Amino acid sequence: MKLVFAGTPEVAVPALDALIASGRHEVAAVVTRPDAPAGRGRRLVASPVAQRAEEAGIEVLKPLKPRDPQFLARLTEIAPDCCPVVAYGALLPKAALDIPAHGWVNLHFSLLPAWRGAAPVQHALMAGDEITGASTFLIEEGLDSGPVYGTVTERIRPTDTSGDLLTRLAFAGAGLLAATMDGVEDGTLKAMPQPSDGITLAPKITVENAQVDWAAPALRIDRVVRGCTPAPGAWTAFRGERLKLIQVRPVPERTGLVAGQLAVGKNSVHVGTGSYAVELLWVQAQGKKPMRAADWARGVRIADGERLGG
């Protein structure tokens, strides 16, 4: 089939690579978000998907909005059979959805209908799910509500961050998307409607959502930190500034600290929660590089009874 691939971040690159390498489909063009400022100089940088497409000699389309008439006209000229999508980052209008004969097929990083929305991996971790996965589905105008072609499952490991889990799903999902394109082409795959029960939503995690509540149980705090790593980054207040929490560890044997209370040992930093303590392993103070929590504590000279969280 002739394909136009839509995607933007690094997590979409494995799927693009799988389609290029398949030998069965022609990736005629790539649709991605416009170049964005990055780095200290804030110079405009092409998305990871755009960079990979340019390396492969594939035409790159960067519409400000996918309803732009020039973009729709070019897509009509290319006349793709199908448009596979991975984390493109913009809402597709009906005018675009109607162009490919087999529609737009999205690779979504959850087992639909669970965790529909922008942050399925983060929400799965924060909810304490033990199993997640990826799904391919036909895009409709609703939020991730279209019929599903296929799924792969992935076990969530006890120390997974959202970055760890998303990396594994990106590669597992790449194979699923390529297989879905094969099945769509030869007619062996039929998209099945999603069940009406089991629907959960996964809206974008904001910086405000990532603030740790020390009155919550230790396991919940651990899940929030892992779910928000690397982005947007879990944090707490310390002496009026934000302290980023990169890695913590629940310590059931350590009790007796009130919520947010710090206890500093020679090589350890514990914090009280709504249940037992968590140990801070890696933190990042405002304007500083990530460091071991014990080194941070020595540098700031924490007073007896001092707390996190303001």
N, C-alpha and C positions, 0 to 999 in steps of 0.2 A: 504493500500500500504506500501511497504518497502521504507523508506525515508532516504536520507543522507542530513542533514541540513548543510548549509554553512552560516557562519556569524561570526562577530568578536566583535563589541562594545556592550555596555550596551543596546543600542536601539534595538538590535536584540534579546535580551533575552525574551521579552514578546512573540514573535512569536514562539521561541523554546518551551517555556512553554505551549503555546496553542496547539502545535502539540503533545507534550508529554501527555497532559491532554485529548486529543480528544478521546482516547480509540479506535479509528478507524484505526489509522496508527501506524506503528512501526518505531521509529526513530533509525535506526540501527547504525548510526555513525554521527559524527559532523566534519565538515571541518572548520578550523579557521586559522588565521594568527599565525606565530610562536610567542613564548613568547617574550616580548619586555621590555627593561629597564624602570623602573619607580621609582619615589620617589627620595629622596636625595641620597640614597645609590646606585641608578641606578641598583638595582638588577633585574634580569629577572622575569617577572610576566606573568602568563597566562592570556589570554584575558577573558573578562566577559563571553563570550559564552563557552569557554573551561571550566571555573570554574563551570558553571551551568551544563554542560554535565557530568563532573566528579562527581558532587554531585548526579546526576541521574544514574550513573553507565553506561554511554554511551561511546563507543569508540571515542577517539578524534584523528583526523588526522591533522598534522600541517606541510604541505609541504612548503618548501621555495618558490617554485613556483608550481602552479597546473599542469604544464606540466611535472613535475618530473616523470620519469618512474615508480619508486616505488609507488608513490601515485596513478598513473593511474592503475597500476596492482592491488593494494588493492581495489580501487573503482570497478574495474571489478569483483573481487572476491565477494564483497558484493552484487553486481548486484541490485542496487536500482531501483525501478520503477520510481521514480521521485526525483529530488534534489531541494527542496525549498531553496531560497537564500535571506538573508537580510544583506546588508552592509558587505559583505565578505571582499572586499578591494583588490581583485586581478583579473586580466583579465583571463577569462576561455578560454583555447584553444579548438579547434574543437574536438581534441581527447577526452577531458573530456566531452564536450557537447553531444557527440554521445553515451555515455555509458548508461544513464538511458533511458528506453523505452519511458517515457513521458517527457524527457528533463529536463532542469533546469528552474524553475519558480521563478522569482524575485519579491519581494515586494519592490516597489519604492515609495518614499514619494513625489509624485506629481500626478496630473491628466494628464497623458500622452496624447498627445505628448508635453505638456508644461513641461519645466524644465528638460530636459534630462541631466544627468551628475551627478557629485559627490556631489553637494551642492544645491539640489532643494529647501529645506526649507529656507535656507538663502536667496536665490535669490527671492523666492516668497515674503518674507517679505520686502526685499530691493526694490522690484518693486512696492510695495504698493498693492499687490493682496488682495482681500477681501475673496476669497474662494480658498482653496487648497484641498488636499486629498492624497490618496494613491492608487496605481494601482498594480495589479499582471499581469505579462506578461511573455511570453515564451522567454527566452534569445536566441538571435541570435548573430552573430559575429559583428553586428553594435552596436552603442552606444544607449542602451535603446530603440531600434527601433522595437522590436518584437511585435507580436500580443498580444492584451490585453484580459485577462480573466474576470477581474472585477475591480470595483473601489468603494471607499468610499469617501465621501466629508467631509470637516471640515472647519468651519468658522474661519477666522483669527481675533483674538480679538485686540482691539486698543493698548493694552499694551504687547502683546505677544513678547517674545524673541524667537530666534530660538530654544533654549532649551525647553521652555514651549511648543511650537507647536510640536516639534519633539517627546516629551514625549506622548502627546495625540495621535499623528499619530501612534506611535509605538504600542499602545494598540488597537486602532481601526484597524490598519493594521494587527495585529496578528489574529484577528477574520476573516478578509478578507482572509488571507493566508490559514487558516485552512479550511474555506469554499471552497476555490479554490481547495485545495487538495481533498476534498470530491467530488466536481464536476468533477474533472479530473478522479478520480477513477471510478465513476459510469457513466461517459460519458455524463452527462447532461450539461457540460460547453464546449463551443467552443470558442477558442481564435479568436478575430476579429482584422483585420489589423488596425493599427493606421491611422488616417486621415493624408493626406499630408500637410494640412495647420494647423497653430497654433503651429508649432514647435518652441520651445525656448530652449536655452542651459544654463546649470548651472554648469560651471566649478568650481573647487575648489577655495574657497576664501583664498587668501594669506594674510600675515601680511601687505604687501604693499597695497593690495586692501582695507584693513580695516582702513587706515588713513583717518580721517575726513577732508573734504574740507569745511572750514568755509564760503566760498563764495557761497556754495550751499544753497538752501532754508531750513528753519527750519524743515519742514516735511521730507525732504530727509535725513537730518542728523539724525533725530529720527529713521528713518527706517534703516539706516546703523548701528546705535548703537544696535538696537534690533536684526537686522539680524546677527550681528557678536558676539552676546552674547549667550553662553559663549565662543565660539571659532570662529575665532582666537582672538577675542577681539578688539573692536574699540579703536582707540588711536589718540592722537594728541601730538604735541611737546610743551613743556613748559620749558623754560630756558635750552634748549639743551638736555633735557631728555624726554623720552616717558611718557605720562600720559594716563593711560587706562581709558576709559569712560564706565562705567557700566550701568548707567541709566541717561537719560536726559528727559526733558519735554518741548515741544514747548509752548511758552508763547506769544500768538498773541497780547496781550495788551502791551507788552514791546517792544518798538522800540527805534530808535535813537542811537544804538550801531553799529559801523562798524564791518565788518566781523572779528571774532576772538577776539574782544575787551572784556575784562572782566569787570564786574560791581559787586562789592561785597557789600552785605547788611549785616545786623546783623545775619540773619539766611538763607541767600540765595546767590547763585552765578549765575549770568546770563552771557551769551556769545552772542555777535552779530553774525548774519549769513547773508546770501544773502537776507533774507526777514526780519522776526521779530526774536526776541531772543529765545534762549533755556535756560532753567534752568538746571544746573548741579545738579544732585541729589546724585549719588554715583560715586566715582572715585577711582583709585588705582595708587599711585605714584610708581615709579621704586623702587623695593626692599622693598615696604611697603605692609601692608594688606589693603583690601578695606575699605573705610571710607566715611562718609558723606562729600559731597563737601564743605559744610560750615566749617566743622572742618579742612579739608585740607587747605582751603583758609586762615583761621586764622593762621595755622602753618607756611605757606610759606610767609605770609605778602605781599600780592599782591600790587604792586604800581599802582597809578593812570595811566590809559592809557595802562597798560600792556596787552599783547595779547597772545592767544594760537595760535599755528600753525607755529611759527618760523618767 
